[in-house]
Amino acid sequence: MTENDSTRPGLRALPLVWLVCNAASGSNDDASVGQVQEALDEAGFPVDRTLRFPDEAAPTPAVLDAAQVDLLVVFGGDGTTHSVVAAASGWSGPVLVLPGGTMNMLPKRLHGDFPATEIIARLARAPLLTTRPQVISSRHGVGLTGVLAGPGTIWNEVREAMRAVNIVEFVNTAAQAISWSANGPKVTCADADCGREEGYAAITVTPYESGLEVNGYYAESLADYAGQGIALLNRDFRDGPHDSLGTHRQLRLVCPDGEPMGLLIDGEPFDGAAEEVFSLATCEVDLVTTLNAS
């Protein structure tokens, strides 16, 4: 990612900063938002306006330019970050992505595994450095951190039941998820020599500078599906049985049964078709990175 980095020296002495946060994200209570605001103020980036997404819309380039915003900050989970960066696509200003959710995949890529306040503190010690990392392009828009396709995506409904602290719904959806993961329409990678002909319960697509890394996850028993489902809840697939399906510039995923495939992009559900195409692309907005900050 470093070869795409660029320093932005043109910010005003006291830049105009907007902060977008989401109360439904994992770390977004009033106290944590207050800590982020205080840290930004101490680092020389006082917040002029705080937007509560999704009650308030993610700002577009036209809105940001009209308000003369110098820095847009997003403090939320992967889904919130996906929406904010997508809305800001094409804007000439920098976007600072902070970890405010459960997995925080993009902040880890941009800053390492550090809390928001520590990331902000680095901004006071070094020039603002930005990058445009490789992402996933599809007909649904951009995926910043990854795609999950297949019947295993039903575990997203279990996650939502957990968030709502609805025990009855959680038990019911977990039982349904195990069954659907095992019996729902599988997904295959249509490229040559790309895994099992019968397909997979879940295929992951992850963007790297070298290309889209693809893995197919399978299970041999209901117990395996249950265990894999727990991993899916955490978006941590590494321990599950899987096949490496290679690294691609573009790939085509297909549901051989002709059924619409389950689809999550950056952890958010989308209406998948029986065939979906994903390509490597470059992010269309400058993202602040502190990996090389002194």
N, C-alpha and C positions, 0 to 999 in steps of 0.2 A: 504493500500500500504506500510505502514511503516515496516511491518514484513519482507519485501523483501529488505529493504534498506541495503546498504553496503558502508563503507567509503573507498575511494581510496587514500592512502597516497603516491603512487609511482610516482607522476608526477615530472618532472625535475623542478629545481628552475625557469627556464624560459621555460615553455612548448611550443612545436610547435603546433600552432593553425591554423586550416583551417576554413574559414567561407563560408557557402553556402547561397546565397540570390536569390530572384526572383523578378525582376522588375515589374512583373504583379500582385504581391501580394499587399494587401491593404495598407501596410505601408512601402513599399520598395522603396521609392525614394532615390536619392543620399544622401540627407541630413540625412535621418534616418539611412541609412547604415553607413554613416560617424560617426554618434553618437554612434552606436553600436561598431564600430571599436575603437573609442576613449575610450568608457567605458571599453572595454576588455583590452585595453592597460593600463589604470589606475588601473585595478584590478589585473594586473600581468599576463595577457593572451594576449600578442600582437599577432595580426593576421599576419601570415606568407604569406598566400595566400587567396584570395577571389575568389570564383567560382560563376559565374552568371548562375544559373539554369533557364531554361532548355538548354540554348545555350551551356553550358558546362555540361557534364554528372555528375550525383551524384556519388561521389567516392565509390568504392567497398573496402572491407577489404584488398585485395591485393594492391590496389593503396595507401591506407592509411598506410599500413605497410611498403611499399617500401619507402614512404616519411618520415617514422618515426613520423607520426602525433601523438600527445599526446591527443588532444581534438578537436573534430569536432563540430562546431556550425552551427545550421540552423536557419535562420531568414526569415520566410516566412509564408504563409498560411497553412491551414490543408493539402491541396493537395501536396504542396511542401514538407512539413514535412513527409507526407506519403512516397513520392518517395525517399527522402534522407535516412530515417530510414530503408526502405526496402532494399535499395542498400547496406547499411552498416551492414545489418543483419549478425551476426556471428563474427563481429569485436570485439576484446577484449578491445578496448578503449571506453571512455565515449563520449556520444553525448549530447550537451546542446541545448535544443529546446527553442527558444525565440519567443514571439508573434510578428508576422510581417504580419498578414493577417486580415481578417474580424472577424472571430469567435474565432480563437485561442484556440480550445477546449483542445488540449493536453497541451500547456503551462499552462493553468488554472489548469489542473489536477496536474501538476508537481510543480507549483510555486504559485498558487493563481492568482487572477486577478490583475496583476501588469505590468507596462511597462517594456520593455526589459532592459533599463538602470538600473532600480532599482533591477531587478533580478541579473544582472551582478555584481552590487555593493556588493551584498551579498556574492559573491564568494571570495572576498578579506577578508571577516570577519570570515570565517568558513572553515573547511575541506570540500573537494569536496565529496558530498554524492550522491550516485547513487541508482537507483531502476530499477527493471524489472516488470513493471505493467502488469496486465491482459489485453489482447487484443482479437480481433476476428480473428479466423482462417477460411479461406474458400479456394476454389479452385482458387480464384483470387489473393490470397496472404493474407496479414495481414491488418486488419482494426484497427487503433490506437484509433479512437474516436467514430466510429459508422457506421452503415449501414442504408440506406434508400431504401426500395423496394416498387414497385408499380407504377401505372401511375402518381402519384404525383411527381415522379422524373423529369418529363418534365419541372418543374419549374427551373431546373438547366439551361435550355436553355434561360429562361427569365433572369436569373442572368447574363449569359454571354452577352446577348444583353445590359443589363444595364452597364456592365463593358466596353463595346465597345462604349457606349454613342450613340447608334443607336436608335433614338426615333421610327422610323417607324418599325424597326424590333422588338423593345420592345413591341409596341402596338400589332403587329401581333402575336408574340409568346405568349403574355399574354392571348389573346383571345383564341388561340389554347390550351393553358395550362388549362384554365378553363374547356373547353369542354372535353379535354382528361382526366383530373382528374375525371370528372363526369362519362364519358362513356368508358374509357379505361379498359382493363382487370384487374380486382382486384386481390389481393394477399391474401392468407390465411396462417395461421400458422397451420401446419399439426398435431401438438401435441394434445393430448386429452384435451377437455374442453378449447380450446384455441381461444375463440372469435367467431365472427359472421361467419356463414356458407357461406354467400355471399361474404365475404372477405372485404378488406379495400383498400382505395385509396392510403394509405401509411402505411407501417409498419416500425418502427424504432427498431434497435438493438443496445444497448449501453453496453460496457464492464465495469463491476465493479469487485472488488475483490470477491464478493459473487456470481457472475455469469453474464449471459447476460440478461439484462433487456429489455423486449419486450413490445411495445405499438402499438396498431392499431388505426389509425386515419380515421374517416369517416366524412361525411357531409350529410345534408338532403336537401340542395338546392344549386342552382348555386351561390348564394350570399355566402353561407358557403364555397363553394369550392374556391371562389375568396379570401375570408378572410384567409382561410387556406393556399392558395398559397403564400400570403404575408408572413405568418409565415414560410413557407418552404424556401422562399428566404433568410430569416434570420437564417435558421436552428434552429428555436425556435418553438417547437411544443407544448409547455406546455399548451397554452391557447386554443388550438383547441379541439373539442369533440373527445374523444378517449376511448378505452378500455385498461385496463392493461391486458397483455397476459402472465404475470408471469415472473419468473427468471429461466433461464435454463443453463445447462452446454453445451447442444447442442440443436439445433432446425432446423426444416425443413420448408422452405417457399415454397409455391406452387401456381402457377397460374392455377386455375381450368379449364380455357378455353384452356389450352395447349399452350398459347402464351408465348414468351419470356417476362420476367418481366423487368420493369425498375429497374435499380440498380445503386446506388451511394455508394461508400466506401470512407470514409473520404472526402466526398463532390465531389469526382471525378467519372465520369461515367464509367461503365463497362458493357459488354455484358451479361446480365442476361439470364438464361435459364428458362424453365417452372418450374424447381425445383432447389432450391439452399439450401445447408446445411452450417450452421455456428456453430462453436465450440469455447468454451472458451480456450484460450491459454496464454502462457507467452511470453512477448516481448523478442526477441533474441538479444537485444543489451542493454547495460547499459545506462540509461537516467539520466542525472543530475537532482536532485530535490533540491529545496531550501526551502521547506515547513518548515523544522525544523532548518533552519539556524538562528543563533543568530544575 
